[in-house]
Amino acid sequence: MTSFFRSRWVPKPDHVEELPGGLPRGFRAAGIAAGVKADGAKDLGIVVSDAPETVSAARFTRSGVLAAPVIVSRDRSEVGGLRAVIANSGNANAATGAQGVDDAVAMQAGAAAALELDPMRVAVGSTGVIGVPLPLDRILGGVEVLRGELRADGDGDFADAIRTTDKHAKRASLLVRLPSGEVRLSAQCKGAGMIQPNFATMLCFVQTDAQLEGETADLLLGVTVKRSFDRISVDGQLSTNDTVVLMANGASGVKVEPMSEDELRLGEALDALLRQLALLIAADGEGAKRIGRVVVTGGDQGEVEAVARSVANSPLVKSALHGGDPNWGRIAQAVGGALLDAAPLPFDIAIEGVQVLSAGEGLRFDQRALDAAVQGDEVEYVVVLPGDGAETEVFFSDLSHEYVTINAEYTT
C-alpha cells in the first residue's frame, strides 16, 4: 500500500495508523454511474451515518457566486446535525438560478426519502461544469440504485464518484489512538483545478466514530481547514461549490471531551489528514508535475499573506517550478508586486535551503547544486520580509502546457 502521508511537509502523527480503506463504524457509502457524465464514469455518491445522534460541522465557499447545492446545504440543512451527504460530479449546478436551487432541494429530498431521514439532515454537493441545468431525473433514478449499494467499505466508490479532472481518487482511512481509546477517521475529497486559498473546486467529506459535542466538531474543522484547504492554490480561481463536511457518530464509544488530551490528539490526526489531502489536490493540479511551498515570515500578517499568494499564483513562478528552473528573479518580482511602494525592500529569498537573496541583493551560490535541488516533486521557497511576528505558507502546483489544454477543452 502506498503511504498516504507521502509529503515531507506533513509527517504522520505517532498515534495514527494508516488503514487500507473502509469507513469508521456506523458509516456506509456508495458511488455509481448515474449518467451525469457522458463517459459512463461514476458520478453520484452517498455517504451516511446510521446513528441518529450524529453531529456535524461544515465549511463552504465564500464566493460571491454560490452554487445551488451550497445554498441548500448552508441555509436549508441542519448543518450541526447532518447524517448524510449526496454528491455528484459532472455538473456543478451553479449559475442555474431558481431552478438550480429547486433541483438541489429535490436531490436532497430524494436522498432523504431513500435513507428514511429528515431532509434537513442531508447535505448536497455538486462539482463540474457551471451554468448547465442538473440532469435531475438521472440523479433521482441513481438514488434508488445507491440505496442498495451502501456498505462499510464503499468509500472508494464514493471517492471515485466525486472526481472531475482529478487523475486519482483522494481518500484515506486512519486508526487514531487516543488516551481514552481507539477511534477511526476517514475522508474523501476531490479537487484539481479552480483552486485558491479561501478556499480551495473542491469537496471534502470527513467521518469519525468518535463521540464529539457539536461545538468541538465545529472548532476542530474550522482550525484544520484554515491550515489545509485554505493554504493551497492551483490557479488562483475561487470556486462556487467548495464544501467540507465533518460527521461524527460516536459509534466507537470513545467520548472526546472539550479541552482534553483526546481532543488535542484527534485534532492532530484531523490536521494531518486534511493537510495531506490538500497537498494531494495541489499535486494533482491539472497537468501538474511539481508542487511548491512558499513560506513567508516577517512584516505583518497582511503583508505575508499578500506575498505568499502573489508568489503562489504567479504564472512566472509556477512555470519556473514546472521546468525545474530556480529563477529567483521571478519570486522577487512577485514579492514586489504584492508590496507596492515599499522600495527599497531589504528582503531575503531561499530556495530549497539555498539563500539566493539577502537584504534585497543577489548572492553567489552553487548554481549546479541548486539546479539539482529543484528537480524533485516538492520545492520549497522561503521569503523573509523586514520585521518579525508574522508567518504564513501556501502550497501550490506548477503551470504546465497540459493545464492550458485541459481548460481549453473542458466543455468540449
Summary of the structure (lengths in Angstrom):
residues: 412
radius of gyration: 21.7
end to end distance: 36.2
largest distance: 68.6
contacts: 1562
relative contact order: 0.14
helix: 34%
strand: 25%
